[in-house]
Amino acid sequence: MGEAWIIDGTRSPRGKGKSNGSLHHIHPQELLAQTLNALADRTGIDKNDVDDVIIGNGNPAGDHGACIGRMAVLAAGWPVEAPGVTLNRFCGSGQQAVTFGAMGIQAGHQQLVVGGGIESMSRWPVDNAPPDFTSGNEALREMFPLVPQGISADLIATIEGFSREDVDAFGVESQNRAAKAMAEGAFDRSVVPIRNPDGSIALAVDEYPRPGSTVEALGNLKAAFGEMGTHVFDGYDVSFDDMCKQVYPQVDKVEHVHHAGNSSGVVDGASAVLLASPEYATAHGLTPRARIVMSAVAGAEPVIMLTAPGPASAKCLARAGMTVDDIDLWEINEAFAAIPMKAIRDLNIDPDKVNVNGGAIALGHPIGATGGILIQTALDELERRNLSTALITMCTGGGMGTATIIERI
């Protein structure tokens, strides 16, 4: 099997995912197009040589519909011969896009691929109904009474014994680390400014972080999913909490501990990672920054839903012939505080190696784009610290986890 090299990556700043966010007025095709063009300009590639642009998106409808991967390539003004495709593995979509690109190169089917993602969460359709992963399939709901992810996160915290104070402290640490990283310019290499149609800058830095958060302040916030968990919605026979207890009878009561201060932020953002075969890179003067060592995806019980980063990481390490101790830095997506906390506990990871520049609690989680962002964050930090290897892992809807190991060249 051949190697897949990471040549470089770009990402947009993460804008607040609301109508008053700095990126809301920019169509997601255009947001991704600017990110793609920044990557092409930085690396000097011949866009005619790009075998595919693989884009992850977690909600491929509305403004994100009609194969946004291909539409963004056209919006960017790339040659019409440059193809694009869109995939959805929920929150792991962007990471999976990079993985599929690496697989194509390693298999010898492709030479030059862009993998990344896009999500303008401020443009998601407004729907006050709770998310339904079964899409109305009552037969599937009978098999797996799937609940919204926030309920799953609270179920994890309940089973693992993570208190409200525990998850709040994790959220504050994410904010502190992100503030320090931004002050030190840790994200400067990957972040590219996004411009308005008139050429002025719409956003140049992540705008979601809330520096100065304290455990005391977070303690005053109401748990976000308590009412949702106990309410019986139309079309359901029992509450989401009771659905959890049907599958996990050892749980007397779901303790609702997550809220906006210890959960991932709703944001807009895009990412793009350029991958090449060693042969193509050498022939065209492209300097690699890292190689994709191994990737893995794992499934887990879908009601608790968010527990698969541990199994995915363990599978990835085993296939690479590596152990936890071989990894210098970890990026474990902070969908909710309980998710990285559980992965750290399950794999016995040194917390000082995990999310050293903060995570999605502080910086936001633009669903389809986050995987590409985290790969860039890990690589940038490996270079800053002169370290070698990183493992990036994410939980996803439906009870899955993605994992990727990268190694600096």
Residue pairs with C-beta under 8 A, 6 or more apart in sequence:
1 106
1 107
2 105
2 106
2 107
2 108
2 277
2 278
3 105
3 106
3 277
3 278
3 291
3 292
4 101
4 102
4 103
4 105
4 106
4 275
4 276
4 277
4 291
4 292
5 275
5 276
5 277
5 278
5 281
5 286
5 288
5 289
5 290
5 291
5 292
5 409
6 273
6 274
6 275
6 288
6 289
6 290
6 291
6 292
6 375
6 379
6 406
7 43
7 274
7 275
7 276
7 281
7 286
7 287
7 288
7 289
8 39
8 42
8 43
8 273
8 274
8 289
9 39
9 116
9 190
9 271
9 272
9 273
9 274
9 372
9 375
9 376
9 379
10 35
10 38
10 39
10 42
10 190
10 191
10 192
10 271
10 272
10 376
11 35
11 190
11 191
11 192
11 269
11 270
11 271
11 272
11 369
11 372
11 373
11 376
12 23
12 31
12 34
12 35
12 191
12 192
12 194
12 203
12 268
12 269
12 270
12 271
12 369
13 22
13 23
13 191
13 193
13 194
13 203
13 204
13 205
13 206
13 207
13 269
14 206
14 207
14 208
14 265
14 267
14 268
14 269
14 363
14 364
14 366
14 373
15 21
15 22
15 23
15 24
15 122
15 194
15 202
15 203
15 207
15 208
15 267
15 268
15 269
16 22
16 122
16 207
16 208
16 265
16 266
16 267
16 268
16 364
17 24
17 120
17 121
17 122
17 265
17 266
17 267
17 268
17 364
17 366
18 24
18 122
18 266
19 122
21 122
21 207
21 267
21 268
22 202
22 203
22 207
23 31
23 120
23 122
23 194
23 202
23 203
23 268
23 269
24 120
24 122
24 123
24 268
25 196
25 202
26 120
26 194
26 196
26 202
26 268
27 63
27 120
28 63
28 64
28 68
28 72
28 118
28 119
28 120
28 123
28 268
28 270
29 63
29 68
29 71
29 72
29 75
30 72
30 75
31 118
31 120
31 194
31 268
31 269
31 270
32 55
32 68
32 72
32 75
32 76
32 116
32 118
32 270
32 272
33 72
33 73
33 75
33 76
33 77
34 76
34 192
34 194
34 195
34 270
35 116
35 192
35 194
35 270
35 271
35 272
36 53
36 72
36 73
36 76
36 78
36 114
36 116
36 272
37 76
37 77
38 192
38 272
39 114
39 272
39 273
39 274
40 47
40 76
40 78
43 274
43 286
45 112
45 274
45 284
45 286
46 284
47 78
47 79
47 82
48 79
48 81
48 82
49 111
49 112
49 280
49 284
50 78
50 82
50 112
50 113
50 114
51 83
51 104
51 109
51 110
51 111
51 112
51 113
52 83
52 84
52 85
52 101
52 104
52 110
52 113
52 114
53 69
53 70
53 72
53 73
53 82
53 83
53 84
53 85
53 113
53 114
53 116
54 69
54 84
54 85
54 87
54 97
54 98
54 100
54 101
54 113
54 114
54 115
54 116
55 68
55 69
55 72
55 84
55 85
55 86
55 87
55 94
55 97
55 115
55 116
55 117
55 118
55 368
56 86
56 87
56 88
56 89
56 92
56 93
56 94
56 95
56 96
56 97
56 115
56 116
56 117
56 118
56 368
56 369
56 371
56 372
57 64
57 68
57 69
57 86
57 87
57 88
57 93
57 117
57 118
57 119
57 367
57 368
58 88
58 90
58 91
58 93
58 119
58 367
58 368
58 397
59 119
59 124
59 367
59 368
60 68
60 86
60 88
61 125
62 123
62 124
62 125
63 120
63 123
64 118
64 119
64 120
64 123
64 368
67 84
67 85
67 86
68 86
68 118
69 84
69 85
69 86
70 83
70 84
70 85
70 86
71 84
72 84
72 118
73 82
73 83
73 84
74 80
74 84
87 93
87 96
87 97
87 100
88 368
89 95
89 96
89 297
89 396
89 400
89 402
90 367
90 396
90 397
90 398
90 400
91 333
91 335
91 365
91 367
91 370
91 371
91 394
91 395
91 396
91 397
92 297
92 371
92 394
92 395
92 396
92 400
92 401
92 402
93 117
93 367
93 368
93 371
94 115
94 116
94 117
94 271
94 368
94 369
94 370
94 371
94 372
94 373
95 370
95 371
95 372
95 374
95 375
95 392
95 394
95 402
95 404
96 297
96 371
96 402
97 115
97 116
97 117
97 371
97 372
98 115
98 116
98 273
98 275
98 292
98 371
98 372
98 375
98 404
99 115
99 292
99 295
99 297
99 402
99 404
100 115
101 110
101 113
101 114
101 115
101 273
101 275
102 113
102 115
102 275
102 292
102 295
103 295
104 110
104 113
105 111
105 113
105 275
105 276
105 277
106 292
108 277
110 277
111 276
111 277
111 279
111 280
112 274
112 275
112 276
112 277
112 280
113 274
113 275
113 276
114 272
114 273
114 274
114 275
115 272
115 273
115 275
115 372
116 270
116 271
116 272
116 273
116 369
116 372
117 270
117 271
117 366
117 367
117 368
117 369
117 370
117 371
117 372
118 269
118 270
118 271
118 366
118 368
118 369
119 268
119 269
119 270
119 366
119 367
119 368
119 369
119 370
120 268
120 366
121 266
121 267
121 268
121 366
121 367
122 266
122 268
123 268
129 233
130 148
130 228
130 233
130 240
131 148
131 149
132 146
133 146
133 302
133 397
133 398
134 140
134 141
134 144
134 146
140 146
144 302
144 303
145 243
145 246
145 247
145 303
146 302
146 303
146 305
146 398
147 155
147 240
147 243
147 244
147 303
147 305
148 225
148 228
148 240
149 305
149 306
149 335
149 336
149 397
150 224
150 225
150 228
150 258
150 263
150 336
151 225
151 228
151 229
151 240
151 241
151 244
151 254
152 244
152 303
152 304
152 305
152 306
153 225
153 258
153 263
153 306
153 335
153 336
153 337
153 338
153 339
154 223
154 225
154 229
154 254
154 255
154 256
154 257
154 258
154 338
155 244
155 248
155 251
155 254
155 303
155 304
156 162
156 304
156 306
156 307
156 336
156 338
156 339
156 342
157 163
157 166
157 167
157 255
157 257
157 258
157 337
157 338
158 251
158 253
158 254
158 255
159 248
159 250
159 251
159 304
160 338
160 341
160 342
160 345
162 257
162 337
162 338
162 341
162 342
163 257
164 219
164 223
164 255
164 257
165 215
165 219
166 337
166 341
167 257
167 258
167 262
167 336
167 337
167 338
167 341
168 215
168 218
168 219
168 261
168 262
168 337
169 215
170 262
170 337
170 340
170 341
170 361
171 213
171 218
171 261
171 262
171 263
171 337
171 361
171 362
172 213
172 214
172 215
172 218
172 261
174 334
174 337
174 355
174 358
174 359
174 360
174 361
174 362
175 209
175 210
175 211
175 212
175 213
175 358
175 361
175 362
176 211
176 358
177 355
177 356
177 357
177 358
177 362
178 206
178 209
178 211
178 357
178 358
178 359
178 362
178 363
179 209
179 211
179 212
179 358
179 362
180 357
181 187
181 356
181 357
181 358
182 205
182 206
182 209
186 357
186 380
186 381
186 384
187 205
187 206
187 357
187 377
187 380
189 380
189 383
190 373
190 376
190 377
190 380
191 204
191 205
191 206
193 201
193 202
193 203
193 204
194 201
194 202
194 203
194 204
195 201
195 202
196 202
206 363
206 364
208 265
208 267
208 362
208 363
208 364
209 358
209 362
209 363
210 261
210 362
213 261
217 261
218 259
218 261
218 262
221 259
221 260
221 261
222 259
223 256
223 257
223 258
223 259
224 256
224 258
224 259
224 260
224 263
225 256
225 258
226 256
228 240
229 239
229 240
229 241
229 244
229 254
229 256
230 239
230 240
230 241
231 239
231 240
232 238
232 239
236 243
238 246
241 253
241 254
243 303
244 251
244 254
244 303
244 304
245 251
245 252
245 254
247 301
247 303
247 304
248 303
248 304
257 338
258 336
258 337
258 338
261 361
262 336
262 337
262 361
263 335
263 336
263 337
263 361
264 333
264 334
264 335
264 336
264 359
264 360
264 361
264 364
264 365
265 360
265 361
265 362
265 363
265 364
265 365
266 364
266 365
267 363
267 364
267 365
267 366
268 366
269 364
269 366
269 369
269 370
269 373
270 366
270 369
271 369
271 370
271 371
271 372
271 373
271 376
272 372
273 372
273 375
273 376
275 292
276 284
276 286
276 288
278 288
280 286
281 287
281 288
288 409
289 379
289 383
289 408
289 409
290 379
290 382
290 406
290 407
290 408
290 409
291 406
291 407
291 409
292 404
292 405
292 406
293 320
293 322
293 389
293 405
293 406
293 407
294 316
294 317
294 319
294 320
294 322
294 404
294 405
295 316
295 402
295 403
295 404
295 405
296 312
296 313
296 315
296 316
296 319
296 402
296 403
297 312
297 400
297 401
297 402
297 403
298 308
298 311
298 312
298 315
298 400
298 401
298 403
299 308
299 399
299 400
299 401
300 307
300 308
300 311
300 399
300 400
300 401
301 307
301 399
302 398
302 399
303 399
304 399
305 395
305 397
305 398
305 399
306 335
306 336
306 338
306 339
306 395
306 399
307 339
307 342
307 395
307 399
307 401
308 395
308 396
308 399
308 400
308 401
309 332
309 333
309 339
309 340
309 342
309 343
309 393
309 394
309 395
309 401
309 403
310 342
310 343
310 346
310 347
310 401
311 401
312 393
312 400
312 401
312 402
312 403
313 343
313 347
313 391
313 393
313 401
313 403
314 347
315 403
316 391
316 393
316 403
316 404
316 405
317 323
317 324
317 326
317 327
317 391
317 405
320 405
322 389
322 405
324 347
324 348
324 349
326 389
327 349
327 353
327 389
327 390
327 391
327 405
328 353
328 382
328 385
328 387
328 388
328 389
328 390
329 353
329 354
329 356
329 378
329 381
329 382
329 385
329 387
329 389
329 390
329 391
330 349
330 353
330 354
330 355
330 390
330 391
330 392
330 393
331 354
331 355
331 359
331 374
331 375
331 377
331 378
331 390
331 391
331 392
331 393
332 339
332 340
332 343
332 344
332 354
332 355
332 359
332 393
332 394
333 339
333 340
333 359
333 360
333 365
333 370
333 374
333 393
333 394
333 395
334 340
334 355
334 359
334 360
334 361
334 362
334 365
335 360
335 365
335 394
335 395
337 361
339 395
340 354
340 355
340 359
343 349
343 393
344 351
344 354
356 381
357 377
357 381
360 370
366 373
370 394
371 392
371 394
371 402
374 392
374 394
375 392
375 404
375 406
378 390
378 392
378 406
379 390
379 406
379 408
381 387
381 390
382 388
382 389
382 390
382 406
382 408
383 408
387 408
388 407
388 408
389 405
389 406
389 407
389 408
390 405
390 406
391 403
391 404
391 405
392 403
392 404
392 406
393 401
393 402
393 403
393 404
394 401
394 402
395 401
396 402
